[in-house]
Amino acid sequence: MSTLERAYALARSGEVRSFSQLKERLKSEGCRAVDALLAPRSLRGHLEAMCDAANRAADAKQIAVEEA
């Protein structure tokens, strides 16, 4: 899996809460050229939006579990 593919997978998963955590996770997994590949503003914005959406969904699910 390429670095970009992994970035999108992590952003969708909800395993990272922010773009900076996403970059750190990729680097810790041994992905190369993370900063250069994720530098374009449009790409960063898309990944940030995906992280936000995944985290909102995870938070809502947690609240539903706690209320049950």
mmCIF file of the N, C-alpha and C atoms, coordinates in Angstrom:
data_MODEL
# 
_entry.id   MODEL 
# 
loop_
_atom_site.group_PDB 
_atom_site.id 
_atom_site.type_symbol 
_atom_site.label_atom_id 
_atom_site.label_alt_id 
_atom_site.label_comp_id 
_atom_site.label_asym_id 
_atom_site.label_entity_id 
_atom_site.label_seq_id 
_atom_site.pdbx_PDB_ins_code 
_atom_site.Cartn_x 
_atom_site.Cartn_y 
_atom_site.Cartn_z 
_atom_site.occupancy 
_atom_site.B_iso_or_equiv 
_atom_site.pdbx_formal_charge 
_atom_site.auth_seq_id 
_atom_site.auth_comp_id 
_atom_site.auth_asym_id 
_atom_site.auth_atom_id 
_atom_site.pdbx_PDB_model_num 
ATOM 1   N N  . MET A 1 1  ? 0.851   -1.168 0.000  1.00 0.00 ? 1  MET A N  1 
ATOM 2   C CA . MET A 1 1  ? 0.000   0.000  0.000  1.00 0.00 ? 1  MET A CA 1 
ATOM 3   C C  . MET A 1 1  ? 0.902   1.238  0.000  1.00 0.00 ? 1  MET A C  1 
ATOM 4   N N  . SER A 1 2  ? 0.565   2.182  -0.846 1.00 0.00 ? 2  SER A N  1 
ATOM 5   C CA . SER A 1 2  ? 1.370   3.399  -0.924 1.00 0.00 ? 2  SER A CA 1 
ATOM 6   C C  . SER A 1 2  ? 1.117   4.295  0.293  1.00 0.00 ? 2  SER A C  1 
ATOM 7   N N  . THR A 1 3  ? 1.967   5.275  0.462  1.00 0.00 ? 3  THR A N  1 
ATOM 8   C CA . THR A 1 3  ? 1.819   6.212  1.569  1.00 0.00 ? 3  THR A CA 1 
ATOM 9   C C  . THR A 1 3  ? 0.485   6.943  1.482  1.00 0.00 ? 3  THR A C  1 
ATOM 10  N N  . LEU A 1 4  ? 0.098   7.375  0.288  1.00 0.00 ? 4  LEU A N  1 
ATOM 11  C CA . LEU A 1 4  ? -1.172  8.079  0.137  1.00 0.00 ? 4  LEU A CA 1 
ATOM 12  C C  . LEU A 1 4  ? -2.358  7.167  0.422  1.00 0.00 ? 4  LEU A C  1 
ATOM 13  N N  . GLU A 1 5  ? -2.288  5.947  -0.048 1.00 0.00 ? 5  GLU A N  1 
ATOM 14  C CA . GLU A 1 5  ? -3.369  4.991  0.228  1.00 0.00 ? 5  GLU A CA 1 
ATOM 15  C C  . GLU A 1 5  ? -3.499  4.754  1.730  1.00 0.00 ? 5  GLU A C  1 
ATOM 16  N N  . ARG A 1 6  ? -2.373  4.596  2.396  1.00 0.00 ? 6  ARG A N  1 
ATOM 17  C CA . ARG A 1 6  ? -2.387  4.381  3.841  1.00 0.00 ? 6  ARG A CA 1 
ATOM 18  C C  . ARG A 1 6  ? -2.922  5.619  4.562  1.00 0.00 ? 6  ARG A C  1 
ATOM 19  N N  . ALA A 1 7  ? -2.563  6.812  4.087  1.00 0.00 ? 7  ALA A N  1 
ATOM 20  C CA . ALA A 1 7  ? -3.059  8.044  4.694  1.00 0.00 ? 7  ALA A CA 1 
ATOM 21  C C  . ALA A 1 7  ? -4.581  8.100  4.624  1.00 0.00 ? 7  ALA A C  1 
ATOM 22  N N  . TYR A 1 8  ? -5.129  7.776  3.473  1.00 0.00 ? 8  TYR A N  1 
ATOM 23  C CA . TYR A 1 8  ? -6.582  7.784  3.326  1.00 0.00 ? 8  TYR A CA 1 
ATOM 24  C C  . TYR A 1 8  ? -7.233  6.714  4.192  1.00 0.00 ? 8  TYR A C  1 
ATOM 25  N N  . ALA A 1 9  ? -6.628  5.546  4.263  1.00 0.00 ? 9  ALA A N  1 
ATOM 26  C CA . ALA A 1 9  ? -7.181  4.463  5.087  1.00 0.00 ? 9  ALA A CA 1 
ATOM 27  C C  . ALA A 1 9  ? -7.201  4.864  6.562  1.00 0.00 ? 9  ALA A C  1 
ATOM 28  N N  . LEU A 1 10 ? -6.125  5.463  7.040  1.00 0.00 ? 10 LEU A N  1 
ATOM 29  C CA . LEU A 1 10 ? -6.069  5.901  8.433  1.00 0.00 ? 10 LEU A CA 1 
ATOM 30  C C  . LEU A 1 10 ? -7.075  7.018  8.709  1.00 0.00 ? 10 LEU A C  1 
ATOM 31  N N  . ALA A 1 11 ? -7.192  7.956  7.785  1.00 0.00 ? 11 ALA A N  1 
ATOM 32  C CA . ALA A 1 11 ? -8.127  9.067  7.963  1.00 0.00 ? 11 ALA A CA 1 
ATOM 33  C C  . ALA A 1 11 ? -9.560  8.550  8.054  1.00 0.00 ? 11 ALA A C  1 
ATOM 34  N N  . ARG A 1 12 ? -9.902  7.573  7.237  1.00 0.00 ? 12 ARG A N  1 
ATOM 35  C CA . ARG A 1 12 ? -11.246 6.985  7.257  1.00 0.00 ? 12 ARG A CA 1 
ATOM 36  C C  . ARG A 1 12 ? -11.508 6.161  8.506  1.00 0.00 ? 12 ARG A C  1 
ATOM 37  N N  . SER A 1 13 ? -10.467 5.578  9.047  1.00 0.00 ? 13 SER A N  1 
ATOM 38  C CA . SER A 1 13 ? -10.623 4.608  10.142 1.00 0.00 ? 13 SER A CA 1 
ATOM 39  C C  . SER A 1 13 ? -10.995 5.223  11.483 1.00 0.00 ? 13 SER A C  1 
ATOM 40  N N  . GLY A 1 14 ? -10.655 6.483  11.699 1.00 0.00 ? 14 GLY A N  1 
ATOM 41  C CA . GLY A 1 14 ? -10.875 7.093  12.998 1.00 0.00 ? 14 GLY A CA 1 
ATOM 42  C C  . GLY A 1 14 ? -9.775  6.770  13.997 1.00 0.00 ? 14 GLY A C  1 
ATOM 43  N N  . GLU A 1 15 ? -8.732  6.089  13.558 1.00 0.00 ? 15 GLU A N  1 
ATOM 44  C CA . GLU A 1 15 ? -7.622  5.736  14.454 1.00 0.00 ? 15 GLU A CA 1 
ATOM 45  C C  . GLU A 1 15 ? -6.743  6.931  14.794 1.00 0.00 ? 15 GLU A C  1 
ATOM 46  N N  . VAL A 1 16 ? -6.809  7.974  13.992 1.00 0.00 ? 16 VAL A N  1 
ATOM 47  C CA . VAL A 1 16 ? -6.051  9.198  14.266 1.00 0.00 ? 16 VAL A CA 1 
ATOM 48  C C  . VAL A 1 16 ? -7.038  10.348 14.385 1.00 0.00 ? 16 VAL A C  1 
ATOM 49  N N  . ARG A 1 17 ? -6.759  11.274 15.288 1.00 0.00 ? 17 ARG A N  1 
ATOM 50  C CA . ARG A 1 17 ? -7.710  12.354 15.559 1.00 0.00 ? 17 ARG A CA 1 
ATOM 51  C C  . ARG A 1 17 ? -7.404  13.639 14.807 1.00 0.00 ? 17 ARG A C  1 
ATOM 52  N N  . SER A 1 18 ? -6.223  13.731 14.213 1.00 0.00 ? 18 SER A N  1 
ATOM 53  C CA . SER A 1 18 ? -5.848  14.969 13.533 1.00 0.00 ? 18 SER A CA 1 
ATOM 54  C C  . SER A 1 18 ? -4.860  14.675 12.405 1.00 0.00 ? 18 SER A C  1 
ATOM 55  N N  . PHE A 1 19 ? -4.668  15.696 11.588 1.00 0.00 ? 19 PHE A N  1 
ATOM 56  C CA . PHE A 1 19 ? -3.715  15.577 10.486 1.00 0.00 ? 19 PHE A CA 1 
ATOM 57  C C  . PHE A 1 19 ? -2.304  15.350 11.014 1.00 0.00 ? 19 PHE A C  1 
ATOM 58  N N  . SER A 1 20 ? -1.948  16.037 12.088 1.00 0.00 ? 20 SER A N  1 
ATOM 59  C CA . SER A 1 20 ? -0.597  15.863 12.640 1.00 0.00 ? 20 SER A CA 1 
ATOM 60  C C  . SER A 1 20 ? -0.413  14.447 13.186 1.00 0.00 ? 20 SER A C  1 
ATOM 61  N N  . GLN A 1 21 ? -1.443  13.888 13.833 1.00 0.00 ? 21 GLN A N  1 
ATOM 62  C CA . GLN A 1 21 ? -1.353  12.499 14.292 1.00 0.00 ? 21 GLN A CA 1 
ATOM 63  C C  . GLN A 1 21 ? -1.258  11.541 13.116 1.00 0.00 ? 21 GLN A C  1 
ATOM 64  N N  . LEU A 1 22 ? -1.952  11.858 12.043 1.00 0.00 ? 22 LEU A N  1 
ATOM 65  C CA . LEU A 1 22 ? -1.893  11.042 10.840 1.00 0.00 ? 22 LEU A CA 1 
ATOM 66  C C  . LEU A 1 22 ? -0.464  10.992 10.295 1.00 0.00 ? 22 LEU A C  1 
ATOM 67  N N  . LYS A 1 23 ? 0.167   12.158 10.193 1.00 0.00 ? 23 LYS A N  1 
ATOM 68  C CA . LYS A 1 23 ? 1.545   12.193 9.694  1.00 0.00 ? 23 LYS A CA 1 
ATOM 69  C C  . LYS A 1 23 ? 2.486   11.423 10.606 1.00 0.00 ? 23 LYS A C  1 
ATOM 70  N N  . GLU A 1 24 ? 2.349   11.603 11.908 1.00 0.00 ? 24 GLU A N  1 
ATOM 71  C CA . GLU A 1 24 ? 3.222   10.882 12.847 1.00 0.00 ? 24 GLU A CA 1 
ATOM 72  C C  . GLU A 1 24 ? 3.016   9.378  12.748 1.00 0.00 ? 24 GLU A C  1 
ATOM 73  N N  . ARG A 1 25 ? 1.784   8.955  12.603 1.00 0.00 ? 25 ARG A N  1 
ATOM 74  C CA . ARG A 1 25 ? 1.492   7.519  12.488 1.00 0.00 ? 25 ARG A CA 1 
ATOM 75  C C  . ARG A 1 25 ? 2.127   6.943  11.230 1.00 0.00 ? 25 ARG A C  1 
ATOM 76  N N  . LEU A 1 26 ? 2.002   7.656  10.120 1.00 0.00 ? 26 LEU A N  1 
ATOM 77  C CA . LEU A 1 26 ? 2.606   7.192  8.869  1.00 0.00 ? 26 LEU A CA 1 
ATOM 78  C C  . LEU A 1 26 ? 4.121   7.058  9.014  1.00 0.00 ? 26 LEU A C  1 
ATOM 79  N N  . LYS A 1 27 ? 4.735   8.048  9.628  1.00 0.00 ? 27 LYS A N  1 
ATOM 80  C CA . LYS A 1 27 ? 6.185   8.013  9.821  1.00 0.00 ? 27 LYS A CA 1 
ATOM 81  C C  . LYS A 1 27 ? 6.580   6.855  10.727 1.00 0.00 ? 27 LYS A C  1 
ATOM 82  N N  . SER A 1 28 ? 5.785   6.611  11.773 1.00 0.00 ? 28 SER A N  1 
ATOM 83  C CA . SER A 1 28 ? 6.108   5.518  12.698 1.00 0.00 ? 28 SER A CA 1 
ATOM 84  C C  . SER A 1 28 ? 5.945   4.150  12.035 1.00 0.00 ? 28 SER A C  1 
ATOM 85  N N  . GLU A 1 29 ? 5.115   4.088  11.007 1.00 0.00 ? 29 GLU A N  1 
ATOM 86  C CA . GLU A 1 29 ? 4.922   2.849  10.262 1.00 0.00 ? 29 GLU A CA 1 
ATOM 87  C C  . GLU A 1 29 ? 5.970   2.666  9.166  1.00 0.00 ? 29 GLU A C  1 
ATOM 88  N N  . GLY A 1 30 ? 6.863   3.634  9.037  1.00 0.00 ? 30 GLY A N  1 
ATOM 89  C CA . GLY A 1 30 ? 7.947   3.518  8.076  1.00 0.00 ? 30 GLY A CA 1 
ATOM 90  C C  . GLY A 1 30 ? 7.652   4.073  6.690  1.00 0.00 ? 30 GLY A C  1 
ATOM 91  N N  . CYS A 1 31 ? 6.545   4.786  6.559  1.00 0.00 ? 31 CYS A N  1 
ATOM 92  C CA . CYS A 1 31 ? 6.241   5.405  5.265  1.00 0.00 ? 31 CYS A CA 1 
ATOM 93  C C  . CYS A 1 31 ? 7.268   6.493  4.980  1.00 0.00 ? 31 CYS A C  1 
ATOM 94  N N  . ARG A 1 32 ? 7.613   6.616  3.717  1.00 0.00 ? 32 ARG A N  1 
ATOM 95  C CA . ARG A 1 32 ? 8.643   7.582  3.319  1.00 0.00 ? 32 ARG A CA 1 
ATOM 96  C C  . ARG A 1 32 ? 8.029   8.820  2.696  1.00 0.00 ? 32 ARG A C  1 
ATOM 97  N N  . ALA A 1 33 ? 8.739   9.910  2.779  1.00 0.00 ? 33 ALA A N  1 
ATOM 98  C CA . ALA A 1 33 ? 8.375   11.186 2.157  1.00 0.00 ? 33 ALA A CA 1 
ATOM 99  C C  . ALA A 1 33 ? 6.988   11.665 2.582  1.00 0.00 ? 33 ALA A C  1 
ATOM 100 N N  . VAL A 1 34 ? 6.633   11.423 3.820  1.00 0.00 ? 34 VAL A N  1 
ATOM 101 C CA . VAL A 1 34 ? 5.302   11.778 4.313  1.00 0.00 ? 34 VAL A CA 1 
ATOM 102 C C  . VAL A 1 34 ? 5.057   13.277 4.170  1.00 0.00 ? 34 VAL A C  1 
ATOM 103 N N  . ASP A 1 35 ? 5.975   14.101 4.643  1.00 0.00 ? 35 ASP A N  1 
ATOM 104 C CA . ASP A 1 35 ? 5.776   15.550 4.588  1.00 0.00 ? 35 ASP A CA 1 
ATOM 105 C C  . ASP A 1 35 ? 5.618   16.042 3.156  1.00 0.00 ? 35 ASP A C  1 
ATOM 106 N N  . ALA A 1 36 ? 6.434   15.554 2.262  1.00 0.00 ? 36 ALA A N  1 
ATOM 107 C CA . ALA A 1 36 ? 6.367   15.988 0.864  1.00 0.00 ? 36 ALA A CA 1 
ATOM 108 C C  . ALA A 1 36 ? 5.078   15.521 0.193  1.00 0.00 ? 36 ALA A C  1 
ATOM 109 N N  . LEU A 1 37 ? 4.691   14.286 0.450  1.00 0.00 ? 37 LEU A N  1 
ATOM 110 C CA . LEU A 1 37 ? 3.498   13.751 -0.197 1.00 0.00 ? 37 LEU A CA 1 
ATOM 111 C C  . LEU A 1 37 ? 2.212   14.389 0.312  1.00 0.00 ? 37 LEU A C  1 
ATOM 112 N N  . LEU A 1 38 ? 2.194   14.779 1.574  1.00 0.00 ? 38 LEU A N  1 
ATOM 113 C CA . LEU A 1 38 ? 0.983   15.351 2.157  1.00 0.00 ? 38 LEU A CA 1 
ATOM 114 C C  . LEU A 1 38 ? 1.011   16.877 2.202  1.00 0.00 ? 38 LEU A C  1 
ATOM 115 N N  . ALA A 1 39 ? 1.967   17.497 1.508  1.00 0.00 ? 39 ALA A N  1 
ATOM 116 C CA . ALA A 1 39 ? 2.125   18.948 1.540  1.00 0.00 ? 39 ALA A CA 1 
ATOM 117 C C  . ALA A 1 39 ? 1.031   19.726 0.801  1.00 0.00 ? 39 ALA A C  1 
ATOM 118 N N  . PRO A 1 40 ? 0.496   19.239 -0.322 1.00 0.00 ? 40 PRO A N  1 
ATOM 119 C CA . PRO A 1 40 ? -0.510  20.055 -1.031 1.00 0.00 ? 40 PRO A CA 1 
ATOM 120 C C  . PRO A 1 40 ? -1.713  20.395 -0.141 1.00 0.00 ? 40 PRO A C  1 
ATOM 121 N N  . ARG A 1 41 ? -2.100  21.665 -0.167 1.00 0.00 ? 41 ARG A N  1 
ATOM 122 C CA . ARG A 1 41 ? -3.202  22.135 0.684  1.00 0.00 ? 41 ARG A CA 1 
ATOM 123 C C  . ARG A 1 41 ? -4.494  21.368 0.439  1.00 0.00 ? 41 ARG A C  1 
ATOM 124 N N  . SER A 1 42 ? -4.780  21.085 -0.818 1.00 0.00 ? 42 SER A N  1 
ATOM 125 C CA . SER A 1 42 ? -6.036  20.397 -1.127 1.00 0.00 ? 42 SER A CA 1 
ATOM 126 C C  . SER A 1 42 ? -6.048  18.998 -0.523 1.00 0.00 ? 42 SER A C  1 
ATOM 127 N N  . LEU A 1 43 ? -4.927  18.322 -0.576 1.00 0.00 ? 43 LEU A N  1 
ATOM 128 C CA . LEU A 1 43 ? -4.825  16.984 0.001  1.00 0.00 ? 43 LEU A CA 1 
ATOM 129 C C  . LEU A 1 43 ? -4.945  17.053 1.522  1.00 0.00 ? 43 LEU A C  1 
ATOM 130 N N  . ARG A 1 44 ? -4.256  18.011 2.103  1.00 0.00 ? 44 ARG A N  1 
ATOM 131 C CA . ARG A 1 44 ? -4.328  18.182 3.560  1.00 0.00 ? 44 ARG A CA 1 
ATOM 132 C C  . ARG A 1 44 ? -5.763  18.457 4.002  1.00 0.00 ? 44 ARG A C  1 
ATOM 133 N N  . GLY A 1 45 ? -6.436  19.352 3.283  1.00 0.00 ? 45 GLY A N  1 
ATOM 134 C CA . GLY A 1 45 ? -7.819  19.680 3.620  1.00 0.00 ? 45 GLY A CA 1 
ATOM 135 C C  . GLY A 1 45 ? -8.737  18.476 3.527  1.00 0.00 ? 45 GLY A C  1 
ATOM 136 N N  . HIS A 1 46 ? -8.536  17.678 2.509  1.00 0.00 ? 46 HIS A N  1 
ATOM 137 C CA . HIS A 1 46 ? -9.361  16.479 2.332  1.00 0.00 ? 46 HIS A CA 1 
ATOM 138 C C  . HIS A 1 46 ? -9.119  15.488 3.465  1.00 0.00 ? 46 HIS A C  1 
ATOM 139 N N  . LEU A 1 47 ? -7.873  15.245 3.799  1.00 0.00 ? 47 LEU A N  1 
ATOM 140 C CA . LEU A 1 47 ? -7.552  14.310 4.881  1.00 0.00 ? 47 LEU A CA 1 
ATOM 141 C C  . LEU A 1 47 ? -8.038  14.824 6.236  1.00 0.00 ? 47 LEU A C  1 
ATOM 142 N N  . GLU A 1 48 ? -7.916  16.134 6.470  1.00 0.00 ? 48 GLU A N  1 
ATOM 143 C CA . GLU A 1 48 ? -8.423  16.706 7.721  1.00 0.00 ? 48 GLU A CA 1 
ATOM 144 C C  . GLU A 1 48 ? -9.927  16.512 7.825  1.00 0.00 ? 48 GLU A C  1 
ATOM 145 N N  . ALA A 1 49 ? -10.644 16.742 6.728  1.00 0.00 ? 49 ALA A N  1 
ATOM 146 C CA . ALA A 1 49 ? -12.101 16.560 6.730  1.00 0.00 ? 49 ALA A CA 1 
ATOM 147 C C  . ALA A 1 49 ? -12.465 15.106 6.985  1.00 0.00 ? 49 ALA A C  1 
ATOM 148 N N  . MET A 1 50 ? -11.709 14.195 6.412  1.00 0.00 ? 50 MET A N  1 
ATOM 149 C CA . MET A 1 50 ? -11.975 12.772 6.625  1.00 0.00 ? 50 MET A CA 1 
ATOM 150 C C  . MET A 1 50 ? -11.717 12.377 8.076  1.00 0.00 ? 50 MET A C  1 
ATOM 151 N N  . CYS A 1 51 ? -10.638 12.876 8.658  1.00 0.00 ? 51 CYS A N  1 
ATOM 152 C CA . CYS A 1 51 ? -10.347 12.601 10.075 1.00 0.00 ? 51 CYS A CA 1 
ATOM 153 C C  . CYS A 1 51 ? -11.473 13.141 10.947 1.00 0.00 ? 51 CYS A C  1 
ATOM 154 N N  . ASP A 1 52 ? -11.909 14.369 10.672 1.00 0.00 ? 52 ASP A N  1 
ATOM 155 C CA . ASP A 1 52 ? -12.985 14.976 11.459 1.00 0.00 ? 52 ASP A CA 1 
ATOM 156 C C  . ASP A 1 52 ? -14.266 14.152 11.372 1.00 0.00 ? 52 ASP A C  1 
ATOM 157 N N  . ALA A 1 53 ? -14.631 13.740 10.165 1.00 0.00 ? 53 ALA A N  1 
ATOM 158 C CA . ALA A 1 53 ? -15.862 12.966 9.979  1.00 0.00 ? 53 ALA A CA 1 
ATOM 159 C C  . ALA A 1 53 ? -15.774 11.615 10.687 1.00 0.00 ? 53 ALA A C  1 
ATOM 160 N N  . ALA A 1 54 ? -14.648 10.954 10.557 1.00 0.00 ? 54 ALA A N  1 
ATOM 161 C CA . ALA A 1 54 ? -14.477 9.651  11.206 1.00 0.00 ? 54 ALA A CA 1 
ATOM 162 C C  . ALA A 1 54 ? -14.523 9.788  12.719 1.00 0.00 ? 54 ALA A C  1 
ATOM 163 N N  . ASN A 1 55 ? -13.942 10.847 13.240 1.00 0.00 ? 55 ASN A N  1 
ATOM 164 C CA . ASN A 1 55 ? -13.940 11.060 14.685 1.00 0.00 ? 55 ASN A CA 1 
ATOM 165 C C  . ASN A 1 55 ? -15.315 11.442 15.209 1.00 0.00 ? 55 ASN A C  1 
ATOM 166 N N  . ARG A 1 56 ? -16.066 12.232 14.446 1.00 0.00 ? 56 ARG A N  1 
ATOM 167 C CA . ARG A 1 56 ? -17.435 12.555 14.854 1.00 0.00 ? 56 ARG A CA 1 
ATOM 168 C C  . ARG A 1 56 ? -18.277 11.288 14.916 1.00 0.00 ? 56 ARG A C  1 
ATOM 169 N N  . ALA A 1 57 ? -18.109 10.419 13.930 1.00 0.00 ? 57 ALA A N  1 
ATOM 170 C CA . ALA A 1 57 ? -18.863 9.159  13.905 1.00 0.00 ? 57 ALA A CA 1 
ATOM 171 C C  . ALA A 1 57 ? -18.470 8.275  15.092 1.00 0.00 ? 57 ALA A C  1 
ATOM 172 N N  . ALA A 1 58 ? -17.182 8.196  15.373 1.00 0.00 ? 58 ALA A N  1 
ATOM 173 C CA . ALA A 1 58 ? -16.711 7.375  16.494 1.00 0.00 ? 58 ALA A CA 1 
ATOM 174 C C  . ALA A 1 58 ? -17.204 7.945  17.819 1.00 0.00 ? 58 ALA A C  1 
ATOM 175 N N  . ASP A 1 59 ? -17.191 9.266  17.948 1.00 0.00 ? 59 ASP A N  1 
ATOM 176 C CA . ASP A 1 59 ? -17.664 9.909  19.175 1.00 0.00 ? 59 ASP A CA 1 
ATOM 177 C C  . ASP A 1 59 ? -19.160 9.664  19.369 1.00 0.00 ? 59 ASP A C  1 
ATOM 178 N N  . ALA A 1 60 ? -19.926 9.781  18.295 1.00 0.00 ? 60 ALA A N  1 
ATOM 179 C CA . ALA A 1 60 ? -21.369 9.544  18.376 1.00 0.00 ? 60 ALA A CA 1 
ATOM 180 C C  . ALA A 1 60 ? -21.663 8.094  18.760 1.00 0.00 ? 60 ALA A C  1 
ATOM 181 N N  . LYS A 1 61 ? -20.904 7.189  18.208 1.00 0.00 ? 61 LYS A N  1 
ATOM 182 C CA . LYS A 1 61 ? -21.091 5.774  18.540 1.00 0.00 ? 61 LYS A CA 1 
ATOM 183 C C  . LYS A 1 61 ? -20.773 5.528  20.013 1.00 0.00 ? 61 LYS A C  1 
ATOM 184 N N  . GLN A 1 62 ? -19.710 6.142  20.519 1.00 0.00 ? 62 GLN A N  1 
ATOM 185 C CA . GLN A 1 62 ? -19.332 5.991  21.927 1.00 0.00 ? 62 GLN A CA 1 
ATOM 186 C C  . GLN A 1 62 ? -20.411 6.534  22.849 1.00 0.00 ? 62 GLN A C  1 
ATOM 187 N N  . ILE A 1 63 ? -20.979 7.676  22.487 1.00 0.00 ? 63 ILE A N  1 
ATOM 188 C CA . ILE A 1 63 ? -22.040 8.269  23.295 1.00 0.00 ? 63 ILE A CA 1 
ATOM 189 C C  . ILE A 1 63 ? -23.256 7.356  23.324 1.00 0.00 ? 63 ILE A C  1 
ATOM 190 N N  . ALA A 1 64 ? -23.595 6.778  22.171 1.00 0.00 ? 64 ALA A N  1 
ATOM 191 C CA . ALA A 1 64 ? -24.740 5.876  22.098 1.00 0.00 ? 64 ALA A CA 1 
ATOM 192 C C  . ALA A 1 64 ? -24.519 4.645  22.975 1.00 0.00 ? 64 ALA A C  1 
ATOM 193 N N  . VAL A 1 65 ? -23.298 4.133  23.001 1.00 0.00 ? 65 VAL A N  1 
ATOM 194 C CA . VAL A 1 65 ? -22.972 2.969  23.821 1.00 0.00 ? 65 VAL A CA 1 
ATOM 195 C C  . VAL A 1 65 ? -23.074 3.330  25.311 1.00 0.00 ? 65 VAL A C  1 
ATOM 196 N N  . GLU A 1 66 ? -22.568 4.501  25.670 1.00 0.00 ? 66 GLU A N  1 
ATOM 197 C CA . GLU A 1 66 ? -22.600 4.930  27.062 1.00 0.00 ? 66 GLU A CA 1 
ATOM 198 C C  . GLU A 1 66 ? -24.028 5.177  27.544 1.00 0.00 ? 66 GLU A C  1 
ATOM 199 N N  . GLU A 1 67 ? -24.892 5.644  26.662 1.00 0.00 ? 67 GLU A N  1 
ATOM 200 C CA . GLU A 1 67 ? -26.264 5.938  27.031 1.00 0.00 ? 67 GLU A CA 1 
ATOM 201 C C  . GLU A 1 67 ? -27.131 4.675  27.089 1.00 0.00 ? 67 GLU A C  1 
ATOM 202 N N  . ALA A 1 68 ? -26.684 3.609  26.468 1.00 0.00 ? 68 ALA A N  1 
ATOM 203 C CA . ALA A 1 68 ? -27.486 2.384  26.414 1.00 0.00 ? 68 ALA A CA 1 
ATOM 204 C C  . ALA A 1 68 ? -27.466 1.634  27.727 1.00 0.00 ? 68 ALA A C  1 
# 
